[in-house]
Amino acid sequence: MTAETITVGLDARFVDHPGIGRYVSKLLESLPERIHVLAVCLSDDRGDVVDLRPTADVAVTDAKPFGIREQIALPRLLGRHDIDCFHATQFTIPVAWRGPLVTTIHDCAYDRFPAEFGDRGRIARYYLRTMMRLAVARSDRIITPSESTKRDVQRFYGGDDSLFEVIYHGVDAERFNPEAPSPTIVDGEYLLHVGSNRPRKNINGLLDGYARAVSQLDAPPKLVMVGDHEDRFVDLTSAIAHRGLTDLVISPGYVDDAELVKLYANALAFIFPSHYEGFGLPVLEAMASGTPIIAADAASLPEMCGEAARYVDSSSSEDIGTGIVGVVTDDSFRKRLRKKGRARVLGFNWERTGRMTAAVYESVRTDVSPDRAACQ
């Protein structure tokens, strides 16, 4: 190793999780070579971690995320290794760790939409809120994926601007092909939504707005809704039937990557009227696919899309319907959105994410006092 090499412990226990797993995977791949990674992972994920970063050392733990056991196991594990800092890729930091600490906070959904997490029980909810407070209090630097999330963290938990570094996620532009062949699950023109049916995703608003648009269009496009749809949030089948949309809405659940690429590329438009997103990766995937976007003017979405979207009020089904009609019936507008989206997405790449994250590690190692750095 050279003198410039930094050894970073990285919490890779989330590598197989939806959403955050892509962030962890891409960090492992995109961090510069001068960053030597000690990847902390679950035993089942060891092979995936090694495939993603063959040069990494791997430390296996049986302490799963979001449990009190991690507060015992992780500090002990880290204490057996010589690392310059630890990167908690989620806000559940190892509290007893006293070395330099970088934490990524992806959003404040626990605070903005607490009802989504009611199934976790009072003790679990208390633990998660406490960990957010401790993450802000203990971290030497906090990474957020958007200015919007940074503002939310400051609103709920405080923290000076100097504590935060906004580092956008990337998008696998080479993975998405605007010329991809037609999908297999739908024929004809369609709108696409990708996401869960959690309350913040505004599924009822989407369906109400779509129903309004259907009533105004002679030949309405179908609506394809891809993602994990849990009945405890919205009984999607009933919600679709209640609005008389059974013949128009297709909800296949998860689809494989090849089919998703086809769905993005061939959609008439991608619609994402979410109330809240910490980052909003699906809109970037749509832009990379050359697909026009209809998005909520809320949270991080304007930050991600810039001028490459037709914005709607997520609280107004009428405005969502108007937005759909406007995009569906205007070919030239869709062409402009495609062009702007393809240009916009060039600014979001994982190499940049890795480079900026490495700079945070370096600044933390420089800023933390030698005495504290030695008390790991």
VMD Tcl script that draws the C-alpha trace (Angstrom):
set ca {
  {0.00 0.00 0.00}
  {1.14 3.56 -0.68}
  {1.31 6.33 1.88}
  {-1.88 7.78 0.44}
  {-3.90 4.62 1.02}
  {-6.77 4.92 3.48}
  {-8.31 1.86 5.11}
  {-12.03 2.27 5.54}
  {-14.43 -0.02 7.33}
  {-17.63 -0.05 5.29}
  {-20.95 -1.42 6.50}
  {-21.87 -3.77 3.65}
  {-24.59 -5.64 5.56}
  {-27.15 -3.91 3.34}
  {-25.66 -5.10 0.06}
  {-28.63 -7.38 -0.65}
  {-31.32 -4.90 0.42}
  {-33.56 -3.21 -2.18}
  {-32.72 0.45 -2.66}
  {-29.82 0.94 -0.26}
  {-28.26 -2.26 -1.55}
  {-27.57 -0.63 -4.89}
  {-25.83 2.26 -3.10}
  {-23.62 -0.11 -1.12}
  {-22.86 -2.25 -4.18}
  {-21.90 0.73 -6.28}
  {-19.73 2.20 -3.54}
  {-17.81 -1.06 -3.34}
  {-17.27 -0.91 -7.11}
  {-16.59 2.81 -7.52}
  {-14.39 3.85 -4.60}
  {-10.92 4.68 -5.95}
  {-8.16 2.08 -5.63}
  {-6.40 4.15 -2.97}
  {-9.29 3.32 -0.62}
  {-8.64 -0.05 0.96}
  {-11.98 -1.42 2.13}
  {-12.73 -3.61 5.11}
  {-16.24 -4.73 4.20}
  {-18.41 -5.72 7.15}
  {-21.06 -8.10 5.87}
  {-23.34 -11.01 6.71}
  {-22.02 -14.47 5.89}
  {-24.53 -15.03 3.07}
  {-23.30 -11.88 1.31}
  {-19.57 -12.57 1.45}
  {-19.41 -13.85 -2.13}
  {-21.28 -10.83 -3.49}
  {-18.96 -8.43 -1.65}
  {-15.83 -10.15 -2.99}
  {-17.24 -10.09 -6.52}
  {-17.97 -6.37 -6.23}
  {-14.56 -5.46 -4.76}
  {-12.00 -8.26 -5.06}
  {-9.34 -6.23 -3.22}
  {-11.48 -5.79 -0.10}
  {-10.84 -7.50 3.17}
  {-14.04 -9.04 4.51}
  {-15.18 -9.17 8.13}
  {-18.23 -11.37 8.63}
  {-20.79 -10.71 11.36}
  {-24.06 -12.35 12.29}
  {-25.47 -9.06 13.63}
  {-28.22 -8.07 11.23}
  {-29.08 -4.37 10.64}
  {-31.62 -2.56 12.82}
  {-31.13 -4.74 15.89}
  {-29.61 -3.99 19.29}
  {-27.14 -6.85 18.83}
  {-25.28 -4.77 16.23}
  {-24.32 -2.37 19.02}
  {-22.32 -5.12 20.70}
  {-20.96 -6.99 17.70}
  {-19.81 -4.17 15.41}
  {-17.59 -2.23 17.88}
  {-15.91 -5.51 18.91}
  {-15.34 -6.46 15.28}
  {-13.98 -3.06 14.31}
  {-11.69 -3.05 17.32}
  {-9.86 -6.05 15.88}
  {-8.91 -4.16 12.72}
  {-6.70 -1.17 11.99}
  {-8.90 1.23 10.03}
  {-8.72 4.97 9.44}
  {-12.48 5.51 9.62}
  {-15.77 3.65 9.56}
  {-18.51 4.39 7.03}
  {-21.98 3.56 8.33}
  {-23.95 3.25 5.10}
  {-27.18 3.58 7.06}
  {-27.88 5.67 10.17}
  {-27.59 2.74 12.59}
  {-24.05 3.61 13.67}
  {-21.99 1.48 16.09}
  {-22.39 3.80 19.07}
  {-19.43 2.48 21.06}
  {-17.05 3.04 18.13}
  {-14.83 5.99 18.99}
  {-12.78 6.29 15.83}
  {-13.52 8.62 12.90}
  {-17.07 8.07 11.65}
  {-18.81 8.87 8.35}
  {-22.55 8.17 8.12}
  {-24.89 8.18 5.14}
  {-28.47 9.24 5.89}
  {-30.66 8.50 2.89}
  {-33.90 10.19 3.95}
  {-36.07 11.12 6.92}
  {-39.01 8.88 6.08}
  {-39.27 7.77 9.72}
  {-40.06 11.35 10.66}
  {-42.02 12.44 7.62}
  {-44.21 9.31 7.34}
  {-44.14 7.51 10.72}
  {-47.30 5.52 9.93}
  {-45.33 3.49 7.38}
  {-43.31 1.95 10.19}
  {-46.09 1.18 12.64}
  {-45.60 -2.57 12.19}
  {-42.12 -2.44 13.73}
  {-43.34 -2.00 17.29}
  {-42.71 0.71 19.84}
  {-39.27 -0.50 20.93}
  {-38.01 -0.78 17.36}
  {-39.32 2.68 16.49}
  {-37.65 4.13 19.59}
  {-34.38 2.46 18.66}
  {-34.46 3.85 15.11}
  {-35.24 7.40 16.23}
  {-32.52 7.23 18.87}
  {-30.02 6.01 16.29}
  {-30.82 8.95 14.02}
  {-30.15 11.38 16.85}
  {-26.91 9.63 17.76}
  {-25.79 9.50 14.13}
  {-26.06 13.26 13.85}
  {-24.41 13.81 17.24}
  {-21.54 11.34 16.82}
  {-20.63 11.45 13.14}
  {-17.64 13.45 11.93}
  {-19.32 13.86 8.56}
  {-22.78 12.99 7.28}
  {-23.37 12.19 3.62}
  {-26.84 12.82 2.20}
  {-27.92 12.02 -1.38}
  {-29.65 15.37 -1.88}
  {-29.91 18.89 -0.51}
  {-33.52 18.04 0.29}
  {-32.48 15.23 2.65}
  {-29.84 17.43 4.21}
  {-32.50 20.02 5.03}
  {-34.76 17.35 6.48}
  {-32.01 15.99 8.74}
  {-31.25 19.49 9.97}
  {-34.94 20.18 10.54}
  {-35.50 17.09 12.68}
  {-32.06 16.54 14.24}
  {-29.96 19.67 13.79}
  {-26.37 19.83 12.61}
  {-24.34 22.68 11.10}
  {-23.83 22.88 7.36}
  {-20.17 21.96 7.87}
  {-21.24 18.51 9.13}
  {-22.88 17.58 5.84}
  {-21.67 16.58 2.41}
  {-24.27 16.20 -0.34}
  {-23.17 13.46 -2.73}
  {-25.61 12.39 -5.40}
  {-25.97 8.74 -6.24}
  {-25.17 7.64 -9.75}
  {-27.17 5.78 -12.34}
  {-26.00 2.91 -14.51}
  {-26.47 4.77 -17.79}
  {-24.91 1.88 -19.72}
  {-27.50 -0.48 -18.23}
  {-30.43 1.39 -19.74}
  {-30.95 1.30 -23.48}
  {-33.37 3.72 -25.15}
  {-33.45 1.31 -28.12}
  {-34.41 -1.73 -26.04}
  {-36.99 -4.08 -27.58}
  {-40.61 -4.09 -26.49}
  {-41.50 -5.53 -23.07}
  {-43.37 -8.80 -22.75}
  {-45.93 -7.86 -20.10}
  {-47.75 -5.07 -21.97}
  {-48.80 -4.25 -25.52}
  {-49.41 -0.82 -26.99}
  {-48.79 2.54 -25.35}
  {-48.38 2.74 -21.60}
  {-47.27 4.91 -18.72}
  {-44.79 3.43 -16.24}
  {-44.50 3.72 -12.47}
  {-41.71 1.99 -10.51}
  {-41.89 1.86 -6.74}
  {-43.63 0.44 -3.70}
  {-47.10 1.34 -2.49}
  {-45.99 2.92 0.78}
  {-48.02 6.04 1.66}
  {-45.22 8.41 0.65}
  {-45.35 6.97 -2.89}
  {-48.85 8.41 -3.32}
  {-50.39 5.43 -5.08}
  {-53.97 6.58 -4.46}
  {-53.13 9.99 -5.89}
  {-51.53 8.35 -8.91}
  {-54.59 6.17 -9.57}
  {-57.00 9.09 -9.05}
  {-54.99 11.27 -11.42}
  {-54.73 8.51 -13.98}
  {-58.50 7.91 -13.79}
  {-59.06 11.61 -14.49}
  {-56.73 11.43 -17.48}
  {-58.48 8.31 -18.79}
  {-61.79 10.15 -18.77}
  {-60.29 12.90 -20.96}
  {-58.43 10.77 -23.52}
  {-59.99 9.02 -26.50}
  {-57.38 6.23 -26.42}
  {-55.75 6.30 -22.98}
  {-52.43 4.51 -22.54}
  {-52.29 1.69 -20.04}
  {-50.54 2.12 -16.71}
  {-47.86 -0.38 -15.67}
  {-47.02 -0.35 -11.95}
  {-43.82 -2.25 -11.11}
  {-42.69 -2.88 -7.55}
  {-43.39 -4.37 -4.16}
  {-47.06 -3.72 -3.38}
  {-48.00 -4.67 0.18}
  {-51.69 -4.99 1.02}
  {-51.11 -3.45 4.46}
  {-50.53 -0.12 2.74}
  {-52.87 -0.24 -0.25}
  {-54.86 -3.20 -1.56}
  {-53.83 -2.39 -5.09}
  {-56.20 -4.82 -6.81}
  {-59.19 -3.35 -4.98}
  {-57.99 0.22 -5.48}
  {-57.69 -0.36 -9.23}
  {-61.10 -2.05 -9.46}
  {-62.79 0.65 -7.37}
  {-61.77 3.21 -9.97}
  {-62.89 1.07 -12.90}
  {-59.33 0.66 -14.16}
  {-58.94 -3.14 -14.10}
  {-58.57 -3.40 -17.87}
  {-56.03 -0.58 -18.04}
  {-53.65 -1.09 -15.09}
  {-51.04 -3.85 -15.03}
  {-49.29 -4.58 -11.72}
  {-46.77 -7.43 -12.16}
  {-44.88 -6.89 -8.89}
  {-41.14 -7.16 -9.34}
  {-39.76 -7.81 -12.83}
  {-36.26 -8.89 -13.80}
  {-33.67 -6.35 -14.92}
  {-34.02 -7.17 -18.61}
  {-37.76 -6.59 -18.56}
  {-37.38 -3.40 -16.51}
  {-34.96 -1.96 -19.10}
  {-37.54 -2.69 -21.81}
  {-40.36 -1.14 -19.79}
  {-38.42 2.08 -19.19}
  {-37.31 2.45 -22.80}
  {-40.71 1.91 -24.39}
  {-42.94 3.83 -21.99}
  {-44.82 6.79 -23.35}
  {-43.86 8.52 -20.12}
  {-42.62 7.67 -16.63}
  {-44.89 8.94 -13.85}
  {-43.66 9.50 -10.31}
  {-46.01 11.69 -8.22}
  {-44.37 10.72 -4.93}
  {-44.92 12.87 -1.84}
  {-41.39 12.22 -0.61}
  {-38.09 10.88 -1.95}
  {-34.67 11.18 -0.38}
  {-33.12 10.82 -3.81}
  {-35.42 9.34 -6.46}
  {-33.33 6.85 -8.43}
  {-36.22 5.75 -10.72}
  {-36.43 9.19 -12.33}
  {-32.75 8.98 -13.23}
  {-33.26 5.51 -14.67}
  {-36.11 6.89 -16.76}
  {-33.97 9.78 -18.00}
  {-31.16 7.36 -18.89}
  {-33.72 5.41 -20.90}
  {-34.78 8.48 -22.86}
  {-38.23 8.46 -21.30}
  {-40.25 11.64 -20.62}
  {-40.97 12.21 -16.93}
  {-44.02 13.37 -15.01}
  {-42.90 13.97 -11.43}
  {-44.08 15.57 -8.23}
  {-42.76 19.01 -7.42}
  {-41.76 17.71 -3.99}
  {-38.74 16.84 -1.85}
  {-35.67 15.87 -3.91}
  {-37.39 15.31 -7.26}
  {-36.95 18.82 -8.71}
  {-33.32 18.62 -7.59}
  {-32.87 15.41 -9.54}
  {-34.89 16.28 -12.66}
  {-34.14 19.98 -13.16}
  {-35.95 21.06 -16.33}
  {-36.32 17.48 -17.57}
  {-39.79 16.81 -16.11}
  {-43.40 17.93 -16.25}
  {-44.07 18.71 -12.59}
  {-47.36 18.08 -10.81}
  {-48.77 18.79 -7.37}
  {-48.67 15.43 -5.58}
  {-51.61 16.44 -3.36}
  {-53.90 17.18 -6.34}
  {-55.30 14.32 -8.42}
  {-56.64 16.95 -10.81}
  {-53.16 18.33 -11.41}
  {-51.72 14.83 -11.82}
  {-54.41 14.07 -14.41}
  {-53.73 17.33 -16.22}
  {-50.03 16.55 -16.28}
  {-50.66 13.12 -17.78}
  {-52.94 14.50 -20.48}
  {-50.48 17.26 -21.32}
  {-47.57 14.88 -21.83}
  {-49.53 12.13 -23.58}
  {-51.07 14.48 -26.16}
  {-48.00 16.59 -26.98}
  {-45.36 14.79 -29.06}
  {-43.03 17.79 -29.26}
  {-43.13 18.27 -25.48}
  {-42.20 14.62 -24.96}
  {-39.28 15.02 -27.37}
  {-38.02 18.04 -25.42}
  {-38.26 16.15 -22.14}
  {-36.35 13.21 -23.61}
  {-33.56 15.46 -24.82}
  {-33.28 17.33 -21.54}
  {-33.37 14.09 -19.56}
  {-30.57 12.46 -21.52}
  {-28.41 15.56 -20.96}
  {-29.37 15.85 -17.30}
  {-28.54 12.28 -16.38}
  {-24.92 12.67 -17.51}
  {-24.25 14.52 -14.26}
  {-25.13 11.48 -12.14}
  {-22.50 8.76 -12.26}
  {-21.12 6.34 -9.70}
  {-17.49 7.18 -10.44}
  {-18.20 10.71 -9.24}
  {-20.00 9.34 -6.19}
  {-17.02 7.16 -5.31}
  {-14.53 9.96 -5.85}
  {-16.44 12.42 -3.67}
  {-16.99 9.82 -0.95}
  {-13.26 9.08 -0.89}
  {-12.61 12.81 -0.41}
  {-14.89 12.73 2.66}
  {-12.85 9.87 4.13}
  {-9.66 11.84 3.55}
  {-11.04 14.99 5.15}
  {-12.23 13.08 8.20}
  {-8.86 11.44 8.67}
  {-7.21 14.86 8.44}
  {-9.66 16.68 10.70}
  {-9.96 14.17 13.55}
  {-7.36 14.55 16.29}
  {-4.67 11.85 16.53}
  {-5.71 11.04 20.11}
  {-9.29 10.33 19.08}
  {-8.29 8.45 15.95}
  {-6.20 6.18 18.16}
  {-9.06 5.31 20.53}
  {-10.83 3.03 18.06}
}
mol new
graphics top color blue
foreach p $ca { graphics top sphere $p radius 0.5 }
foreach p [lrange $ca 0 end-1] q [lrange $ca 1 end] { graphics top cylinder $p $q radius 0.2 }
display resetview
